Amino acid sequence: MSKNIKKTIGNIIFFILLIGITFFLVFKDEDFSNILNIIGSVKIEYMLIAIGAMFGYYLLEAFNIWRILKTFGEKVNIFKALKYTFVGSFFSSITPAASGGQPMEIYHMYKDGISRSYGITALLIQLCCYQIVTIGYGIVAAIINWHMIDNRLIFLVILGLCINSIGLTIMLICLFSKTLTRKLINILIKLMKLVKYKKAEKKIEELEAGLEKYNNGSDFIKKHKSIFIKSIIVVFFQMTLYYIVPFLIYKAFGLNEYNVFKLITIQAVLYSSVSGLPFPGAVGISEGVFMNIYSSIYGSEILSSAMLLNRGVNFYLFVFISAIVTMINTFMFKDKKDEESEKDIKQLDEPKY
């Protein structure tokens, strides 16, 4: 068994354990049969629309990746782009801080004959746009719903927005300023040497390679500004589909007090608070924040059922679907040689922007 497979199995086991602990803490004082009865009474048509909205969320991400790769002249269709999106979603869900998603997407693109540098640039643009929309949506939504955020959550909301903002700032610096990026790398090198980090030389090489990737992406964005702007617009609609799921679940319970705008912005606050935290799929944190911020909306009687349905539709269901897609795609490649898989992810083809 290879090192990568062992690591993936370890991540899956930890992910399942985290889910188990979360569900135990949330439901330990609940009558689960009552929760199931409440769930069984919801309007199925709204549940199906919610699932459709989540599929649309993944489809729009695939559309962005497909469009960028087509700009490079790569032979890729929307179905392959959707496959990459599901593979990335699965590994992002089971790894801390979603760190495993993009490398695996790049690897599966490479197996399909897509240039690594083009794959990296496509995902880099998508990630930048994703962060811009998440932060923008989150800040506006937090201002609108500030009265609903209690003192225990204020810190988490600010922390989540700050982490996402720092991540976006670093990406933009790496994309558009070689001078500042070099300074950042030099600071990291000094810190690693200061603490006598054993793998410092290897990490320095990775940082140098990463710098080249970001600079190559910058060249593409400068020449294709409209692609970046269009991608932001697509991501805005993508995130709106994700944020509308709680409203559809709310309607499934037959509730009407709150409108779609209110529930979209509340979900934007929740997501921007937890998305930057280093937990696989934000499991545990998302459930806890949901129970807090939605308590006044659902009331204690159906709150647990609402949380289960929301997380079931906008996370757990599609983790399962993406796991199936990943397994099928892996078996399709079982006869292909895989000698340099880990090394290939870190290497770059020379881009032809």
Residue frames relative to the residue before (quaternion, step in Angstrom):
aa qw qx qy qz dx dy dz
M 1.0000 0.0000 0.0000 0.0000 0.00 0.00 0.00
S 0.4195 -0.7332 0.4771 0.2425 3.58 -0.75 1.07
K 0.6692 -0.5137 0.3729 0.3862 3.52 -1.33 0.43
N 0.6536 0.5275 -0.3129 0.4434 3.59 1.00 -0.85
I 0.6498 0.5110 -0.3162 0.4655 3.59 1.01 -0.83
K 0.6356 0.5280 -0.3197 0.4637 3.57 1.00 -0.86
K 0.6542 0.5131 -0.3054 0.4642 3.57 0.99 -0.87
T 0.6496 0.5167 -0.3116 0.4626 3.59 0.99 -0.85
I 0.6468 0.5085 -0.3147 0.4733 3.59 0.95 -0.88
G 0.6367 0.5291 -0.3177 0.4622 3.58 1.02 -0.82
N 0.6538 0.5070 -0.3077 0.4699 3.57 0.99 -0.84
I 0.6462 0.5196 -0.3196 0.4586 3.59 1.00 -0.83
I 0.6475 0.5182 -0.3142 0.4620 3.58 0.96 -0.90
F 0.6606 0.4975 -0.3032 0.4735 3.59 0.94 -0.91
F 0.6287 0.5459 -0.3147 0.4557 3.58 1.04 -0.87
I 0.6764 0.4801 -0.2862 0.4796 3.60 0.89 -0.94
L 0.6323 0.5319 -0.3215 0.4624 3.58 1.02 -0.82
L 0.6476 0.5207 -0.3062 0.4645 3.57 1.01 -0.87
I 0.6311 0.5199 -0.3213 0.4777 3.59 1.04 -0.79
G 0.6547 0.5325 -0.3055 0.4411 3.56 0.94 -0.94
I 0.6627 0.4975 -0.2951 0.4756 3.58 0.94 -0.92
T 0.6471 0.5331 -0.3114 0.4473 3.57 0.96 -0.91
F 0.6990 0.4668 -0.2767 0.4657 3.56 0.82 -0.99
F 0.6101 0.5438 -0.3541 0.4546 3.58 1.07 -0.66
L 0.6887 0.4852 -0.2795 0.4607 3.58 0.88 -0.97
V 0.6830 0.4916 -0.2916 0.4549 3.59 1.00 -0.83
F 0.8184 0.3055 -0.1171 0.4724 3.58 0.85 -0.99
K 0.4000 0.7569 -0.4597 0.2360 3.62 1.23 0.01
D 0.7531 0.3329 -0.2031 0.5298 3.61 1.10 -0.57
E 0.5677 0.6077 -0.3666 0.4172 3.57 1.30 0.21
D 0.4153 -0.6418 0.5754 0.2906 3.54 -1.29 0.44
F 0.2941 -0.8142 0.4712 0.1692 3.56 -0.07 1.31
S 0.6036 0.5531 -0.3677 0.4411 3.61 1.07 -0.60
N 0.6296 0.5218 -0.3235 0.4761 3.58 1.10 -0.71
I 0.6209 0.5368 -0.3311 0.4656 3.58 1.05 -0.79
L 0.6633 0.5028 -0.2972 0.4679 3.56 0.95 -0.89
N 0.6349 0.5244 -0.3291 0.4623 3.59 1.05 -0.73
I 0.6402 0.5147 -0.3169 0.4742 3.57 1.02 -0.83
I 0.6551 0.5113 -0.3062 0.4644 3.58 0.93 -0.91
G 0.6615 0.5266 -0.3002 0.4417 3.58 1.04 -0.80
S 0.6771 0.5055 -0.2880 0.4507 3.58 1.23 -0.38
V 0.5136 0.6672 -0.4242 0.3332 3.63 1.21 -0.18
K 0.5674 -0.6007 0.4470 0.3427 3.56 -1.27 0.46
I 0.4106 -0.7640 0.4500 0.2128 3.55 -0.46 1.26
E 0.6031 0.5857 -0.3708 0.3946 3.61 1.04 -0.68
Y 0.6635 0.4860 -0.3067 0.4790 3.59 1.03 -0.74
M 0.6090 0.5446 -0.3492 0.4590 3.56 1.10 -0.64
L 0.6601 0.5036 -0.3031 0.4677 3.58 0.97 -0.84
I 0.6323 0.5111 -0.3317 0.4784 3.60 1.04 -0.75
A 0.6295 0.5349 -0.3285 0.4578 3.60 1.03 -0.80
I 0.6500 0.4935 -0.3121 0.4863 3.60 0.96 -0.83
G 0.6357 0.5260 -0.3184 0.4667 3.58 1.05 -0.78
A 0.6263 0.5329 -0.3313 0.4626 3.59 1.06 -0.77
M 0.6618 0.4975 -0.3062 0.4698 3.59 0.99 -0.81
F 0.6243 0.5124 -0.3456 0.4777 3.58 1.04 -0.70
G 0.6257 0.5367 -0.3236 0.4645 3.57 1.07 -0.76
Y 0.5859 0.5785 -0.3449 0.4506 3.56 1.14 -0.73
Y 0.7035 0.4416 -0.2605 0.4921 3.59 0.86 -0.95
L 0.6347 0.5465 -0.3279 0.4370 3.56 1.04 -0.77
L 0.6548 0.5056 -0.3134 0.4662 3.61 0.99 -0.78
E 0.6232 0.5141 -0.3448 0.4780 3.60 1.04 -0.67
A 0.6400 0.5163 -0.3131 0.4751 3.56 1.01 -0.85
F 0.6252 0.5487 -0.3327 0.4443 3.58 1.03 -0.81
N 0.6425 0.5203 -0.3184 0.4637 3.59 0.96 -0.85
I 0.6754 0.4891 -0.2921 0.4683 3.59 0.87 -0.97
W 0.6380 0.5304 -0.3152 0.4608 3.59 0.98 -0.89
R 0.6793 0.5100 -0.2981 0.4354 3.58 0.85 -0.98
I 0.6695 0.4922 -0.3004 0.4682 3.59 0.96 -0.83
L 0.6621 0.4982 -0.3062 0.4686 3.58 0.94 -0.87
K 0.6213 0.5308 -0.3378 0.4671 3.60 1.09 -0.68
T 0.5952 0.5671 -0.3555 0.4448 3.59 1.11 -0.67
F 0.6724 0.4825 -0.2767 0.4884 3.57 1.14 -0.70
G 0.5179 -0.6457 0.4139 0.3789 3.58 1.27 -0.22
E 0.4139 0.7091 -0.4759 0.3153 3.58 1.25 0.30
K 0.3991 -0.7078 0.5319 0.2384 3.55 -1.05 0.80
V 0.3000 0.7346 -0.5402 0.2802 3.54 -0.03 1.33
N 0.2216 -0.7676 0.5841 0.1432 3.57 -1.06 0.74
I 0.7117 -0.4769 0.3077 0.4140 3.56 -1.29 0.27
F 0.6201 0.5524 -0.3487 0.4345 3.59 1.10 -0.63
K 0.6444 0.4931 -0.3208 0.4886 3.59 1.02 -0.73
A 0.6344 0.5243 -0.3277 0.4640 3.58 1.01 -0.81
L 0.6374 0.5112 -0.3232 0.4774 3.59 1.06 -0.74
K 0.6079 0.5461 -0.3427 0.4634 3.57 1.07 -0.72
Y 0.6566 0.5017 -0.3140 0.4676 3.60 0.89 -0.90
T 0.6380 0.5421 -0.3198 0.4436 3.56 1.01 -0.85
F 0.6788 0.4790 -0.2913 0.4744 3.59 0.93 -0.87
V 0.6216 0.5285 -0.3400 0.4677 3.59 1.02 -0.77
G 0.6694 0.4964 -0.2915 0.4696 3.57 0.90 -0.93
S 0.6387 0.5349 -0.3211 0.4503 3.58 1.01 -0.83
F 0.6516 0.5253 -0.3221 0.4424 3.59 0.94 -0.87
F 0.7287 0.4265 -0.2524 0.4726 3.58 0.77 -1.00
S 0.5904 0.5440 -0.3689 0.4684 3.59 1.16 -0.50
S 0.6629 0.5387 -0.2977 0.4263 3.56 1.04 -0.84
I 0.7724 0.3798 -0.1937 0.4707 3.59 0.97 -0.81
T 0.6904 0.4426 -0.2878 0.4946 3.60 1.25 -0.02
P 0.5867 -0.5921 0.4152 0.3644 3.63 -1.07 0.68
A 0.8496 0.0724 -0.0948 0.5137 3.55 -1.02 0.93
A 0.5286 -0.6635 0.3878 0.3606 3.61 1.20 0.59
S 0.2768 0.8274 -0.4565 0.1741 3.57 1.20 0.56
G 0.6992 0.5065 -0.2827 0.4179 3.60 1.12 -0.50
G 0.5168 0.7009 -0.3919 0.2968 3.58 1.23 -0.33
Q 0.7389 0.4467 -0.2494 0.4384 3.56 0.59 -1.14
P 0.6442 0.5152 -0.3523 0.4422 3.66 0.86 -0.79
M 0.6774 0.4814 -0.2988 0.4691 3.60 1.01 -0.78
E 0.5979 0.5367 -0.3621 0.4725 3.59 1.08 -0.59
I 0.6518 0.5155 -0.3071 0.4638 3.57 0.93 -0.93
Y 0.6542 0.5264 -0.3052 0.4492 3.55 0.98 -0.91
H 0.6880 0.4658 -0.2864 0.4771 3.60 0.91 -0.89
M 0.5881 0.5373 -0.3659 0.4812 3.60 1.12 -0.54
Y 0.6501 0.5307 -0.3020 0.4523 3.55 0.94 -0.98
K 0.6447 0.5218 -0.3174 0.4597 3.59 1.02 -0.80
D 0.6820 0.4507 -0.2737 0.5068 3.57 1.23 -0.52
G 0.6094 -0.6011 0.3345 0.3943 3.58 1.28 0.21
I 0.4872 0.6489 -0.4436 0.3805 3.60 1.22 0.32
S 0.5533 -0.6302 0.4408 0.3201 3.56 -0.92 0.94
R 0.5182 -0.6548 0.4547 0.3096 3.56 -0.93 0.91
S 0.6698 0.5093 -0.3140 0.4398 3.58 0.89 -0.89
Y 0.6504 0.4975 -0.3187 0.4774 3.59 1.05 -0.71
G 0.6382 0.5239 -0.3206 0.4643 3.58 1.02 -0.78
I 0.6458 0.5190 -0.3100 0.4664 3.56 0.99 -0.88
T 0.6681 0.5032 -0.3054 0.4551 3.58 0.91 -0.89
A 0.6347 0.5335 -0.3277 0.4530 3.60 0.97 -0.84
L 0.7009 0.4570 -0.2648 0.4794 3.57 0.89 -0.93
L 0.6135 0.5526 -0.3416 0.4491 3.56 1.11 -0.68
I 0.6503 0.5012 -0.3091 0.4799 3.58 0.96 -0.86
Q 0.6502 0.5149 -0.3134 0.4625 3.58 0.93 -0.91
L 0.6698 0.5072 -0.3002 0.4516 3.59 0.92 -0.90
C 0.6420 0.5195 -0.3221 0.4628 3.60 0.95 -0.86
C 0.6679 0.4954 -0.2916 0.4728 3.58 0.90 -0.96
Y 0.6243 0.5529 -0.3138 0.4539 3.56 1.05 -0.87
Q 0.6828 0.4785 -0.2837 0.4736 3.57 0.92 -0.91
I 0.6282 0.5408 -0.3344 0.4485 3.59 0.97 -0.84
V 0.6976 0.4650 -0.2713 0.4729 3.59 0.86 -0.98
T 0.6434 0.5320 -0.3241 0.4450 3.60 0.93 -0.88
I 0.6875 0.4720 -0.2804 0.4753 3.58 0.89 -0.94
G 0.6654 0.5085 -0.3043 0.4540 3.58 0.88 -0.92
Y 0.6489 0.5053 -0.2959 0.4858 3.55 0.92 -0.98
G 0.6849 0.5211 -0.2844 0.4224 3.57 0.88 -1.03
I 0.6614 0.5074 -0.3112 0.4563 3.59 0.92 -0.87
V 0.6666 0.4912 -0.2973 0.4754 3.59 0.89 -0.97
A 0.6762 0.5024 -0.2907 0.4537 3.58 0.92 -0.95
A 0.6408 0.5261 -0.3247 0.4551 3.59 1.03 -0.79
I 0.6358 0.5210 -0.3241 0.4684 3.59 1.02 -0.79
I 0.6679 0.5099 -0.2942 0.4553 3.58 0.95 -0.93
N 0.8034 0.2951 -0.1201 0.5031 3.58 0.93 -0.94
W 0.2490 0.8171 -0.4969 0.1530 3.60 1.20 0.36
H 0.6372 0.5517 -0.3242 0.4295 3.60 1.06 -0.73
M 0.6767 0.4863 -0.2912 0.4698 3.60 1.22 -0.44
I 0.6193 0.5370 -0.3423 0.4593 3.60 1.27 -0.24
D 0.2609 -0.7874 0.5361 0.1562 3.58 -0.47 1.16
N 0.7440 -0.4483 0.2754 0.4119 3.56 -1.31 0.28
R 0.6314 0.5465 -0.3350 0.4364 3.58 1.11 -0.66
L 0.7311 0.4317 -0.2335 0.4741 3.58 1.12 -0.64
I 0.5020 0.6760 -0.4288 0.3274 3.59 1.15 -0.48
F 0.6566 0.5151 -0.3103 0.4553 3.57 0.91 -0.93
L 0.6724 0.5039 -0.2986 0.4526 3.59 0.92 -0.93
V 0.6323 0.5292 -0.3275 0.4614 3.59 1.00 -0.81
I 0.6791 0.4799 -0.2848 0.4768 3.58 0.87 -0.97
L 0.6460 0.5260 -0.3136 0.4556 3.58 0.98 -0.89
G 0.6687 0.5108 -0.3005 0.4491 3.58 0.89 -0.95
L 0.6703 0.4865 -0.2945 0.4767 3.57 0.92 -0.89
C 0.6467 0.5198 -0.3187 0.4583 3.59 1.02 -0.79
I 0.6481 0.5144 -0.3209 0.4608 3.61 0.93 -0.88
N 0.6674 0.4899 -0.2980 0.4751 3.59 0.92 -0.91
S 0.6609 0.5157 -0.3044 0.4524 3.58 0.99 -0.84
I 0.6362 0.5153 -0.3214 0.4757 3.58 1.03 -0.80
G 0.6445 0.5249 -0.3138 0.4590 3.57 0.97 -0.88
L 0.6700 0.4897 -0.2952 0.4734 3.57 0.93 -0.91
T 0.6382 0.5360 -0.3265 0.4459 3.60 0.96 -0.85
I 0.6552 0.5038 -0.3096 0.4702 3.57 0.94 -0.89
M 0.6467 0.5192 -0.3224 0.4563 3.60 0.96 -0.84
L 0.6829 0.4861 -0.2914 0.4609 3.57 0.91 -0.93
I 0.6142 0.5307 -0.3449 0.4713 3.60 1.07 -0.72
C 0.6781 0.4933 -0.2865 0.4635 3.55 0.91 -0.96
L 0.6581 0.5159 -0.3081 0.4537 3.56 1.09 -0.67
F 0.8532 0.2429 -0.0628 0.4573 3.55 0.76 -1.04
S 0.7744 0.2638 -0.1865 0.5440 3.62 1.19 -0.03
K 0.2606 -0.7841 0.5475 0.1325 3.57 -0.26 1.28
T 0.6261 0.5604 -0.3375 0.4244 3.60 1.05 -0.74
L 0.6989 0.4530 -0.2698 0.4832 3.59 0.84 -1.01
T 0.6194 0.5453 -0.3414 0.4498 3.57 1.07 -0.75
R 0.6393 0.5231 -0.3193 0.4644 3.56 0.99 -0.85
K 0.6445 0.5192 -0.3156 0.4642 3.59 1.02 -0.79
L 0.6382 0.5270 -0.3177 0.4627 3.58 1.02 -0.83
I 0.6574 0.5069 -0.3010 0.4694 3.56 0.97 -0.90
N 0.6446 0.5231 -0.3190 0.4572 3.59 0.97 -0.83
I 0.6288 0.5238 -0.3293 0.4710 3.59 1.06 -0.75
L 0.6633 0.5021 -0.3009 0.4662 3.57 0.96 -0.90
I 0.6261 0.5355 -0.3308 0.4602 3.58 1.03 -0.80
K 0.6610 0.5072 -0.3010 0.4639 3.59 0.95 -0.91
L 0.6474 0.5200 -0.3143 0.4601 3.58 1.02 -0.83
M 0.6557 0.5100 -0.3108 0.4619 3.59 0.98 -0.86
K 0.6645 0.4858 -0.3008 0.4816 3.56 1.02 -0.78
L 0.6184 0.5658 -0.3348 0.4306 3.56 1.08 -0.77
V 0.7482 0.3566 -0.2000 0.5226 3.58 0.98 -0.88
K 0.4021 -0.7516 0.4358 0.2891 3.57 1.38 0.16
Y 0.0938 0.8232 -0.5446 0.1303 3.54 0.90 1.08
K 0.4755 -0.7317 0.4141 0.2588 3.58 -0.65 1.16
K 0.7609 0.3531 -0.1904 0.5100 3.58 1.00 -0.80
A 0.1884 0.8367 -0.4975 0.1300 3.58 1.18 0.56
E 0.6749 0.5096 -0.3086 0.4355 3.61 0.82 -0.98
K 0.6529 0.5084 -0.3113 0.4673 3.58 0.97 -0.86
K 0.6671 0.5020 -0.2979 0.4629 3.56 0.95 -0.87
I 0.6136 0.5465 -0.3432 0.4550 3.58 1.07 -0.73
E 0.6382 0.5200 -0.3158 0.4717 3.58 1.00 -0.84
E 0.6546 0.5069 -0.3105 0.4671 3.57 0.99 -0.85
L 0.6411 0.5232 -0.3202 0.4611 3.59 1.01 -0.79
E 0.6396 0.5230 -0.3175 0.4653 3.57 1.02 -0.83
A 0.6603 0.4964 -0.2985 0.4779 3.57 0.99 -0.88
G 0.6396 0.5334 -0.3146 0.4555 3.56 1.06 -0.82
L 0.6140 0.5552 -0.3357 0.4496 3.56 1.07 -0.79
E 0.6545 0.5122 -0.3106 0.4614 3.57 0.96 -0.88
K 0.6249 0.5452 -0.3368 0.4459 3.58 1.01 -0.82
Y 0.6901 0.4853 -0.2810 0.4576 3.57 0.84 -0.99
N 0.6578 0.5079 -0.3148 0.4586 3.59 0.96 -0.80
N 0.6211 0.5244 -0.3368 0.4753 3.58 1.08 -0.69
G 0.6341 0.5243 -0.3190 0.4703 3.56 1.05 -0.80
S 0.6181 0.5570 -0.3324 0.4441 3.56 1.05 -0.77
D 0.6324 0.5390 -0.3270 0.4500 3.58 0.97 -0.87
F 0.6640 0.5041 -0.3045 0.4607 3.56 0.96 -0.87
I 0.6713 0.5100 -0.3043 0.4435 3.60 0.86 -0.96
K 0.6396 0.5346 -0.3236 0.4477 3.58 1.01 -0.81
K 0.7123 0.4381 -0.2486 0.4887 3.58 1.07 -0.72
H 0.7777 0.2402 -0.1225 0.5679 3.58 1.21 -0.49
K 0.0286 -0.8509 0.5245 -0.0076 3.59 0.69 1.10
S 0.6304 0.5575 -0.3409 0.4190 3.59 1.01 -0.76
I 0.5881 0.5709 -0.3636 0.4428 3.60 1.12 -0.66
F 0.6638 0.5082 -0.2985 0.4604 3.56 0.94 -0.93
I 0.6689 0.4983 -0.2987 0.4638 3.60 0.91 -0.92
K 0.6577 0.5021 -0.3043 0.4718 3.58 0.95 -0.90
S 0.6352 0.5381 -0.3277 0.4468 3.58 1.04 -0.79
I 0.6212 0.5323 -0.3385 0.4649 3.60 1.04 -0.77
I 0.6478 0.5191 -0.3165 0.4590 3.60 0.96 -0.87
V 0.6556 0.5037 -0.3073 0.4712 3.59 0.94 -0.90
V 0.6601 0.5026 -0.3095 0.4647 3.60 0.95 -0.86
F 0.5881 0.5642 -0.3703 0.4458 3.61 1.07 -0.64
F 0.6894 0.4468 -0.2766 0.4987 3.59 0.90 -0.91
Q 0.5902 0.5703 -0.3537 0.4487 3.58 1.11 -0.69
M 0.7096 0.4481 -0.2615 0.4768 3.58 0.81 -1.00
T 0.5972 0.5560 -0.3610 0.4515 3.60 1.11 -0.62
L 0.6283 0.5202 -0.3307 0.4746 3.59 1.03 -0.74
Y 0.6469 0.5081 -0.3137 0.4744 3.57 1.02 -0.78
Y 0.7113 0.4723 -0.2556 0.4535 3.57 0.89 -0.95
I 0.6356 0.5494 -0.3401 0.4224 3.61 1.16 -0.45
V 0.4718 0.7008 -0.4316 0.3163 3.61 1.22 -0.33
P 0.6644 0.4981 -0.3367 0.4439 3.69 0.79 -0.83
F 0.6178 0.5340 -0.3511 0.4581 3.61 1.07 -0.66
L 0.6653 0.5015 -0.3003 0.4644 3.57 0.97 -0.87
I 0.6246 0.5090 -0.3287 0.4927 3.59 1.09 -0.71
Y 0.6122 0.5578 -0.3229 0.4580 3.57 1.06 -0.85
K 0.6756 0.4772 -0.2769 0.4890 3.58 0.96 -0.92
A 0.5987 0.5769 -0.3544 0.4279 3.58 1.11 -0.68
F 0.6620 0.4808 -0.2927 0.4949 3.59 1.19 -0.54
G 0.5114 -0.6667 0.4031 0.3624 3.59 1.30 -0.04
L 0.4684 0.6839 -0.4293 0.3588 3.58 1.25 0.44
N 0.1233 -0.8374 0.5322 0.0157 3.59 -1.03 0.78
E 0.4449 0.7358 -0.4421 0.2552 3.62 1.20 -0.14
Y 0.7768 0.3004 -0.1532 0.5319 3.60 0.94 -0.90
N 0.3821 -0.7388 0.5095 0.2204 3.58 -1.02 0.83
V 0.7274 -0.4584 0.3005 0.4128 3.53 -1.34 0.24
F 0.6301 0.5476 -0.3386 0.4341 3.60 0.97 -0.79
K 0.6561 0.5259 -0.3095 0.4442 3.58 0.95 -0.92
L 0.7268 0.4384 -0.2561 0.4626 3.58 0.83 -0.94
I 0.5814 0.5501 -0.3750 0.4677 3.60 1.14 -0.48
T 0.7019 0.4637 -0.2781 0.4636 3.59 0.85 -0.93
I 0.6100 0.5344 -0.3576 0.4631 3.61 1.07 -0.63
Q 0.6660 0.4904 -0.3013 0.4745 3.57 0.96 -0.87
A 0.6064 0.5518 -0.3475 0.4550 3.60 1.10 -0.65
V 0.6217 0.5211 -0.3301 0.4827 3.58 1.07 -0.74
L 0.6577 0.5191 -0.3104 0.4490 3.57 0.87 -0.98
Y 0.7158 0.4721 -0.2739 0.4357 3.57 0.75 -1.05
S 0.6761 0.4893 -0.3047 0.4589 3.59 0.89 -0.87
S 0.6194 0.5505 -0.3377 0.4464 3.60 1.21 -0.46
V 0.8013 0.3354 -0.1456 0.4736 3.59 0.92 -0.91
S 0.5635 0.6671 -0.3820 0.3025 3.61 1.12 -0.56
G 0.7174 0.4513 -0.2638 0.4605 3.60 1.08 -0.58
L 0.5348 0.6510 -0.3969 0.3642 3.57 1.27 -0.15
P 0.4877 -0.7227 0.4192 0.2533 3.61 -0.94 0.87
F 0.4383 0.6480 -0.5055 0.3640 3.59 0.69 1.12
P 0.5513 -0.6231 0.4287 0.3522 3.63 -0.92 0.81
G 0.8498 -0.0112 -0.0259 0.5264 3.57 -0.58 1.15
A 0.4357 -0.6944 0.4452 0.3602 3.59 1.30 0.18
V 0.2256 0.7971 -0.5237 0.1986 3.57 1.18 0.65
G 0.7481 0.3236 -0.2834 0.5053 3.55 -0.92 0.95
I 0.7105 0.4200 -0.2450 0.5087 3.56 0.80 -1.05
S 0.6672 0.5112 -0.3038 0.4485 3.59 0.85 -0.99
E 0.6630 0.5037 -0.3084 0.4601 3.58 0.92 -0.91
G 0.6671 0.5140 -0.2990 0.4489 3.57 0.95 -0.89
V 0.6699 0.4870 -0.2958 0.4760 3.57 0.93 -0.91
F 0.6096 0.5492 -0.3481 0.4534 3.59 1.04 -0.78
M 0.6765 0.5010 -0.3009 0.4482 3.59 0.82 -1.00
N 0.6674 0.4972 -0.2968 0.4683 3.58 1.12 -0.63
I 0.7756 0.4039 -0.2110 0.4368 3.54 0.60 -1.18
Y 0.7236 0.4140 -0.2454 0.4948 3.62 1.15 -0.54
S 0.3963 0.7544 -0.4618 0.2462 3.61 1.25 -0.03
S 0.7014 0.4584 -0.2727 0.4727 3.58 0.97 -0.82
I 0.6296 0.5423 -0.3274 0.4499 3.57 1.24 -0.37
Y 0.7902 0.3122 -0.1529 0.5048 3.59 0.89 -0.94
G 0.3637 -0.7043 0.5285 0.3039 3.58 0.98 -0.71
S 0.6667 -0.5648 0.3219 0.3646 3.55 -1.16 0.56
E 0.6177 0.6031 -0.3520 0.3617 3.61 1.03 -0.70
I 0.8205 0.2014 -0.0949 0.5264 3.60 0.86 -0.87
L 0.3634 0.7709 -0.4677 0.2344 3.60 1.28 0.05
S 0.6766 0.4927 -0.2975 0.4593 3.61 0.85 -0.94
S 0.6436 0.5153 -0.3153 0.4700 3.58 1.01 -0.81
A 0.6477 0.5200 -0.3101 0.4624 3.58 1.01 -0.85
M 0.6417 0.5184 -0.3217 0.4647 3.58 0.99 -0.82
L 0.6565 0.5223 -0.3069 0.4494 3.56 0.95 -0.94
L 0.6772 0.4821 -0.2936 0.4720 3.59 0.93 -0.85
N 0.6522 0.5218 -0.3199 0.4473 3.59 0.92 -0.87
R 0.7106 0.4300 -0.2619 0.4914 3.58 0.79 -1.00
G 0.6003 0.5675 -0.3583 0.4350 3.56 1.11 -0.61
V 0.7237 0.4314 -0.2419 0.4813 3.57 0.93 -0.92
N 0.7972 0.3481 -0.1902 0.4551 3.61 0.69 -1.02
F 0.7834 0.2596 -0.1880 0.5326 3.60 1.23 0.06
Y 0.7840 0.3943 -0.2344 0.4182 3.59 0.25 -1.26
L 0.6295 0.5384 -0.3412 0.4444 3.62 0.95 -0.81
F 0.7501 0.4043 -0.2285 0.4708 3.57 0.84 -0.94
V 0.5140 0.5629 -0.4321 0.4819 3.58 1.26 -0.14
F 0.6511 0.5133 -0.3008 0.4713 3.57 1.01 -0.88
I 0.6634 0.4967 -0.3012 0.4716 3.59 0.92 -0.92
S 0.6823 0.4848 -0.2931 0.4621 3.59 0.89 -0.92
A 0.5966 0.5508 -0.3576 0.4613 3.60 1.15 -0.60
I 0.6495 0.5104 -0.3110 0.4700 3.59 0.99 -0.84
V 0.6488 0.5116 -0.3114 0.4694 3.58 0.94 -0.92
T 0.6528 0.5201 -0.3070 0.4572 3.59 0.96 -0.88
M 0.6672 0.4993 -0.3025 0.4626 3.59 0.93 -0.88
I 0.6455 0.5159 -0.3177 0.4649 3.57 0.96 -0.88
N 0.6765 0.4939 -0.2913 0.4621 3.56 0.92 -0.93
T 0.6286 0.5337 -0.3290 0.4603 3.58 1.07 -0.73
F 0.6704 0.4924 -0.2991 0.4676 3.59 0.94 -0.86
M 0.6029 0.5635 -0.3552 0.4391 3.58 1.13 -0.62
F 0.7292 0.4073 -0.2230 0.5027 3.57 1.18 -0.59
K 0.3825 0.7788 -0.4529 0.2052 3.58 1.26 0.02
D 0.7056 0.4473 -0.2734 0.4768 3.60 1.13 -0.52
K 0.5835 0.5840 -0.3759 0.4210 3.57 1.26 -0.06
K 0.5391 -0.6217 0.4552 0.3401 3.57 -1.10 0.64
D 0.1143 -0.8080 0.5780 -0.0058 3.53 -1.06 0.85
E 0.1633 0.8590 -0.4778 0.0842 3.57 1.10 0.69
E 0.8308 0.2305 -0.0783 0.5005 3.57 0.86 -0.92
S 0.1461 0.8571 -0.4886 0.0722 3.56 1.16 0.61
E 0.7063 0.4432 -0.2809 0.4752 3.60 0.77 -0.96
K 0.6576 0.5110 -0.3065 0.4610 3.57 0.99 -0.82
D 0.6347 0.5683 -0.3278 0.4084 3.56 1.00 -0.86
I 0.6267 0.5632 -0.3443 0.4142 3.57 1.01 -0.82
K 0.7208 0.4596 -0.2404 0.4599 3.57 1.04 -0.79
Q 0.6393 0.5339 -0.3320 0.4427 3.58 1.23 -0.38
L 0.2575 -0.7620 0.5761 0.1453 3.54 -1.29 0.35
D 0.3458 -0.6602 0.6094 0.2705 3.52 -1.13 0.64
E 0.5389 -0.6018 0.4627 0.3653 3.58 -1.15 0.44
P 0.3346 -0.7730 0.4988 0.2040 3.63 -0.48 1.12
K 0.2397 -0.7508 0.6002 0.1368 3.53 -1.24 0.58
Y 0.0242 0.8427 -0.5361 0.0436 3.57 0.60 1.13
